[in-house]
């Protein structure tokens, strides 16, 4: 007598149900985010150019911003005014923000002149631009949250301009608690979400290649005639 053993008995796992919503969701995710693109083991040769470095530098500066900002907020805003260590951490936070904006501007302009929206990369470009604009707001609220004469001057000078465009009712730059919440919760959350989407899109669509060099008419004629590089 032949005994038929079910897959459940041999493996302890029920066979995959093609109609299961988890199976369908997994297939959609793997199809949209293939692992070989999310975690590639090689890059095109043109990525070795210096202009491609500024994206990684921007992410590195953002990591320092998050680390130092977390320490500052856990130690309370008054800490960096009364402690030398607090002043040092606050300085690290400030200069990492300066480098973050500097690297991001170079990255943004570099990709602009490379037409980085080519090859179905328009969404990648738009998320980068939105991240830059929101980062400007995050830096602005950070200056207001310093609790010193600089922040007092910046907030009092900005309130009239913001009131004139009708946003002062819900974005009150003289309200320290509100500005601190914008700076450490709302705007950073948007920046991190956009950065995550941006990086995933770069992985999916790939790094934009450089623009093809336009040849001069004489050079193009030499190439077509097969005499390029031949001494005259």
C-alpha positions as CSV (number, residue, x, y, z in Angstrom):
1,X,0.0,0.0,0.0
2,X,1.4,3.4,-1.1
3,X,1.2,6.3,1.4
4,X,0.8,9.7,-0.1
5,X,2.5,12.4,2.0
6,X,1.2,15.9,1.8
7,X,3.5,18.9,1.4
8,X,2.4,20.2,4.8
9,X,3.5,17.0,6.4
10,X,7.0,17.0,4.9
11,X,7.8,20.7,5.1
12,X,5.5,22.0,7.8
13,X,4.5,24.9,5.5
14,X,1.2,25.1,3.6
15,X,1.6,25.5,-0.2
16,X,1.4,29.0,-1.5
17,X,-2.1,30.1,-2.5
18,X,-1.9,32.2,-5.7
19,X,-5.1,33.9,-4.7
20,X,-3.8,35.1,-1.4
21,X,-3.5,38.9,-1.1
22,X,-0.1,38.6,0.5
23,X,1.2,36.7,-2.5
24,X,-0.3,39.2,-4.9
25,X,1.2,42.1,-2.9
26,X,4.6,40.4,-2.8
27,X,4.6,40.0,-6.5
28,X,3.6,43.6,-7.1
29,X,6.4,44.8,-4.7
30,X,9.0,42.6,-6.3
31,X,8.0,43.6,-9.8
32,X,8.1,47.3,-8.9
33,X,11.2,47.1,-6.7
34,X,13.4,44.3,-7.9
35,X,16.1,43.5,-5.4
36,X,18.9,43.6,-8.0
37,X,18.1,47.3,-8.6
38,X,17.5,48.2,-5.0
39,X,20.9,46.7,-4.0
40,X,23.1,46.7,-7.1
41,X,26.6,45.3,-6.9
42,X,28.0,47.5,-9.8
43,X,27.5,50.9,-11.3
44,X,28.2,52.4,-14.7
45,X,31.7,53.8,-15.3
46,X,30.5,57.3,-15.6
47,X,29.4,57.3,-12.0
48,X,33.1,57.8,-11.2
49,X,32.8,61.4,-12.2
50,X,33.0,64.0,-9.3
51,X,29.6,65.4,-10.0
52,X,27.9,62.2,-8.9
53,X,29.6,62.4,-5.5
54,X,27.5,65.3,-4.2
55,X,24.3,63.2,-3.8
56,X,26.1,60.9,-1.4
57,X,27.7,63.9,0.4
58,X,24.2,65.4,0.8
59,X,23.0,62.2,2.4
60,X,26.0,62.0,4.7
61,X,25.5,65.6,5.9
62,X,21.8,64.7,6.5
63,X,22.8,61.8,8.7
64,X,24.9,64.2,10.8
65,X,22.1,66.7,11.0
66,X,19.7,64.0,12.3
67,X,22.2,62.7,14.9
68,X,23.2,66.1,16.3
69,X,19.6,67.4,16.2
70,X,18.4,64.4,18.2
71,X,21.1,65.0,20.8
72,X,20.2,68.7,21.0
73,X,16.4,68.1,21.4
74,X,16.9,65.4,24.0
75,X,19.1,67.7,26.1
76,X,16.6,70.6,25.8
77,X,17.1,73.9,24.0
78,X,18.8,75.7,26.9
79,X,21.6,73.1,26.9
80,X,23.6,74.6,24.0
81,X,23.6,78.0,25.8
82,X,24.9,76.8,29.1
83,X,27.3,73.9,28.3
84,X,30.5,73.8,26.2
85,X,29.6,70.3,25.0
86,X,26.2,71.6,24.0
87,X,27.7,74.5,22.1
88,X,30.0,72.0,20.3
89,X,27.1,69.8,19.3
90,X,25.1,72.8,18.3
91,X,28.0,73.9,16.1
92,X,28.2,70.5,14.5
93,X,24.5,70.7,13.8
94,X,24.9,74.2,12.3
95,X,27.8,73.3,10.0
96,X,26.3,70.0,8.9
97,X,23.3,72.0,7.8
98,X,25.5,74.4,5.9
99,X,27.3,71.5,4.2
100,X,23.9,69.8,3.5
101,X,22.5,72.9,1.7
102,X,25.8,73.4,-0.1
103,X,26.1,69.9,-1.4
104,X,22.4,69.7,-2.3
105,X,22.6,72.9,-4.3
106,X,25.6,71.6,-6.3
107,X,23.8,68.3,-6.7
108,X,20.7,70.1,-7.9
109,X,22.4,72.3,-10.4
110,X,24.6,69.5,-11.6
111,X,21.6,67.4,-12.4
112,X,19.8,70.3,-13.9
113,X,22.5,70.9,-16.5
114,X,22.6,67.1,-17.1
115,X,18.9,67.1,-17.8
116,X,18.4,64.5,-15.0
117,X,14.7,64.1,-15.8
118,X,15.6,62.1,-19.0
119,X,14.7,58.5,-19.3
120,X,11.5,58.6,-17.2
121,X,13.2,60.2,-14.3
122,X,10.9,63.2,-14.0
123,X,9.5,62.0,-10.6
124,X,13.1,61.6,-9.4
125,X,13.9,65.1,-10.3
126,X,10.7,66.5,-8.8
127,X,11.2,64.8,-5.4
128,X,14.7,66.3,-5.3
129,X,13.5,69.8,-6.0
130,X,10.7,69.4,-3.3
131,X,13.3,68.1,-0.8
132,X,15.4,71.3,-1.4
133,X,12.4,73.6,-1.0
134,X,11.3,71.9,2.2
135,X,14.9,71.9,3.5
136,X,14.9,75.7,3.1
137,X,11.9,75.9,5.4
138,X,13.5,73.5,7.9
139,X,16.7,75.6,8.0
140,X,14.6,78.8,8.5
141,X,12.7,77.4,11.4
142,X,16.0,76.1,12.8
143,X,17.4,79.6,12.9
144,X,14.3,80.8,14.7
145,X,14.6,78.0,17.3
146,X,18.1,79.1,18.4
147,X,16.7,81.2,21.3
148,X,19.3,84.0,20.9
149,X,19.4,87.5,19.5
150,X,19.8,86.1,16.0
151,X,16.6,84.1,16.2
152,X,14.8,87.1,17.7
153,X,15.9,89.4,14.9
154,X,15.1,86.8,12.2
155,X,11.6,86.2,13.5
156,X,10.7,89.8,14.0
157,X,11.9,90.7,10.5
158,X,10.1,87.7,8.9
159,X,6.7,88.1,10.7
160,X,5.5,91.1,8.6
161,X,6.4,89.5,5.3
162,X,4.6,86.3,6.3
163,X,1.6,88.2,7.6
164,X,1.4,90.1,4.3
165,X,0.9,86.9,2.3
166,X,-1.7,85.6,4.7
167,X,0.2,82.7,6.4
168,X,1.0,84.3,9.7
169,X,-2.2,83.0,11.3
170,X,-1.0,79.4,11.2
171,X,2.7,79.9,10.8
172,X,3.5,82.3,13.6
173,X,7.3,82.8,13.6
174,X,7.1,84.5,17.0
175,X,5.7,81.3,18.6
176,X,8.8,79.4,19.7
177,X,6.9,76.2,20.5
178,X,5.3,76.1,17.1
179,X,8.5,76.8,15.2
180,X,10.4,74.1,17.2
181,X,7.6,71.6,16.3
182,X,8.0,72.6,12.6
183,X,11.7,72.2,12.9
184,X,12.1,68.9,14.7
185,X,8.9,67.0,13.6
186,X,6.9,68.2,10.6
187,X,9.5,69.4,8.1
188,X,12.2,66.8,8.9
189,X,9.6,64.1,8.5
190,X,8.7,65.4,5.0
191,X,12.4,65.7,4.1
192,X,13.1,62.1,5.2
193,X,10.1,60.7,3.3
194,X,11.1,62.6,0.1
195,X,14.7,61.5,0.5
196,X,13.6,57.8,0.8
197,X,11.4,58.1,-2.3
198,X,14.2,59.9,-4.1
199,X,16.8,57.2,-3.4
200,X,14.4,54.4,-4.3
201,X,13.6,56.1,-7.6
202,X,17.3,56.4,-8.3
203,X,17.7,52.7,-7.7
204,X,14.8,51.8,-9.9
205,X,15.5,54.2,-12.8
206,X,19.2,54.1,-12.4
207,X,21.7,57.0,-12.3
208,X,21.2,59.4,-15.2
209,X,23.9,59.1,-17.8
210,X,25.8,62.2,-18.9
211,X,24.6,64.1,-22.0
212,X,26.1,63.0,-25.3
213,X,28.8,65.4,-26.4
214,X,27.8,67.3,-29.5
215,X,30.4,67.1,-32.2
216,X,31.4,70.0,-34.4
217,X,30.4,69.7,-38.1
218,X,34.0,69.1,-39.2
219,X,34.5,66.5,-36.4
220,X,31.3,64.8,-37.3
221,X,32.3,64.6,-41.0
222,X,35.7,63.1,-40.0
223,X,33.9,60.5,-37.9
224,X,31.5,59.5,-40.7
225,X,34.5,59.3,-43.1
226,X,36.5,57.2,-40.7
227,X,39.4,59.6,-40.6
228,X,39.0,60.7,-37.0
229,X,42.4,60.9,-35.2
230,X,44.4,60.4,-38.5
231,X,47.1,63.0,-38.7
232,X,46.8,65.4,-41.7
